[in-house]
Amino acid sequence: MESFASLFSRMKDLIAPPLAEDWPNLPVRKAEGPYFYGVDGRRYLDFVSGMATVNLGHNHPKVVAAAKAQLDQLIHGPVGVVAYEPLLRLAEELTKILPSGLDMFFFANSGAEAVEGAVKLARYVTGRPGIIAFRGGFHGRTMGVVSLTTSKGKYRLHYEPLLPSVYFAPFPNPYRCPLGGGEEAASEYALQELEAIFTYEIAPEEVAAMVVEPVLGEGGYIIPPRRWLKALREICDAHDILLIFDEVQTGFGRTGEWFAAQTFGVTPDIMAIAKGIANGFPLSVVAAPKDLMRRWGPFSHGTTFGGNPVSCAAALATIEAMREEEVLENARLQGAYVLERLGRLVKEVPVVGDVRGVGLMIGIELVQPNETKAPNPEAAKRILKRALEGGLVLYPCGVANHVIRVIPPLNISREILDGGLSILERAVYEEVSNQA
Ligand SMILES: Cc1ncc(COP(=O)(O)O)c(C=O)c1O
């Protein structure tokens, strides 16, 4: 068996650092359901779910069967040169699960492409240049959307000048609001600063769109107050600004409904969807109402691989399996349980500053064990490492990588969940003895 060291050195030799040098680079042989099977012969429980992508677990049999069947029929179009059934059937299914009114679709491959498409659509149809994004947001890494990404400064380093006419307002953070704690203060502060952008920097009539993650993902699993999202909707309506939800991570059941738009009761004008849609196959979508989408002229945007037939077949099977296995209900149920169980850590372990979440999108924020609430990435790193040794794969987020994401598959059973949480808790409690 090849050693970890030899595999890692081949990675370093052949794969570019931005792709190769990440955490934990676990050498795996295969994956099934919630588990990775390592080349070391061990089984690892996966609470990263392909970064909130394989929401039904790895290699879901229904999705695999649908993809295999499609392989024998048609692997690639492209759309436009040919028209094919899986694409149209998927579009029809999407209209059933999206908030009503989002009923026309552009298909692409990745999350970045979906957000980029949404922004291009907004600029094209409004004829306005300005984009407002929110500090801490992550929207992808192409030159267009990295211009909107501020979850960590390193994503932007050495790429300036980026897209012009992008302005940043604060994303409300109830745990770290400059006006003091609480949802109301966080919402109030964020709205005042947004208003200040209109007063000092760009007039609202020059703004094409606001682009927002309904829950901050890479930026630290921060859940905004519902009233703030509702206020964004109202402000956009008042100024004919298009509201774009980046649901690349929050979509497809992660927050306990098909989309966070439904969880929060706020419907955007345009939605970007990717990750969970095809349970691991590359596929993404820009969704918008027909009257808006029809103003996006032919050839004003395009793609070679977007809406790939195999990915579309996998997406159809994903939607069917999500319904059959009632995963939305499971995500709400198990998510509430995880929050309650891990919530105790805030009182018991001084470096656990906050545990928060919605559905099965849960974050544990690690801070210094004093009043400063300063991020504690070292504690996060130790916990991730101990959890991995215990057989649980986790991944960090947040500006300092000091927040641990807990994103198991949405169809996880209580028994398997309990096993993973026990490993995680043991890894966290060891921080108490570390401090002692
Ligand atoms: C909210 C959000 N938007 C966009 C992206 C970019 O997606 P991709 O990496 O598929 O380009 C991500 C990826 O993590 C994301 O979480």
The ligand as an SDF file (V2000), in Angstrom:
LIG
                    3D

 16 16  0  0  0  0  0  0  0  0999 V2000
  -21.9440   30.3700   -1.4970 C   0  0  0  0  0  0  0  0  0  0  0  0
  -20.9960   29.9360   -2.5530 C   0  0  0  0  0  0  0  0  0  0  0  0
  -21.0000   30.5400   -3.7430 N   0  0  0  0  0  0  0  0  0  0  0  0
  -20.1880   30.1780   -4.7340 C   0  0  0  0  0  0  0  0  0  0  0  0
  -19.2860   29.1560   -4.5660 C   0  0  0  0  0  0  0  0  0  0  0  0
  -18.3730   28.7610   -5.6980 C   0  0  0  0  0  0  0  0  0  0  0  0
  -18.6980   27.5000   -6.1520 O   0  0  0  0  0  0  0  0  0  0  0  0
  -17.6440   26.6730   -7.0600 P   0  0  0  0  0  0  0  0  0  0  0  0
  -16.5070   26.3340   -6.1710 O   0  0  0  0  0  0  0  0  0  0  0  0
  -18.4440   25.4820   -7.5210 O   0  0  0  0  0  0  0  0  0  0  0  0
  -17.2560   27.5760   -8.1720 O   0  0  0  0  0  0  0  0  0  0  0  0
  -19.2340   28.4820   -3.3400 C   0  0  0  0  0  0  0  0  0  0  0  0
  -18.2520   27.3830   -3.1350 C   0  0  0  0  0  0  0  0  0  0  0  0
  -17.9200   26.9940   -2.0530 O   0  0  0  0  0  0  0  0  0  0  0  0
  -20.0980   28.8810   -2.2940 C   0  0  0  0  0  0  0  0  0  0  0  0
  -20.0840   28.2790   -1.1060 O   0  0  0  0  0  0  0  0  0  0  0  0
  1  2  1  0
  2  3  1  0
  2 15  2  0
  3  4  2  0
  4  5  1  0
  5  6  1  0
  5 12  2  0
  6  7  1  0
  7  8  1  0
  8  9  2  0
  8 10  1  0
  8 11  1  0
 12 13  1  0
 12 15  1  0
 13 14  2  0
 15 16  1  0
M  END
$$$$
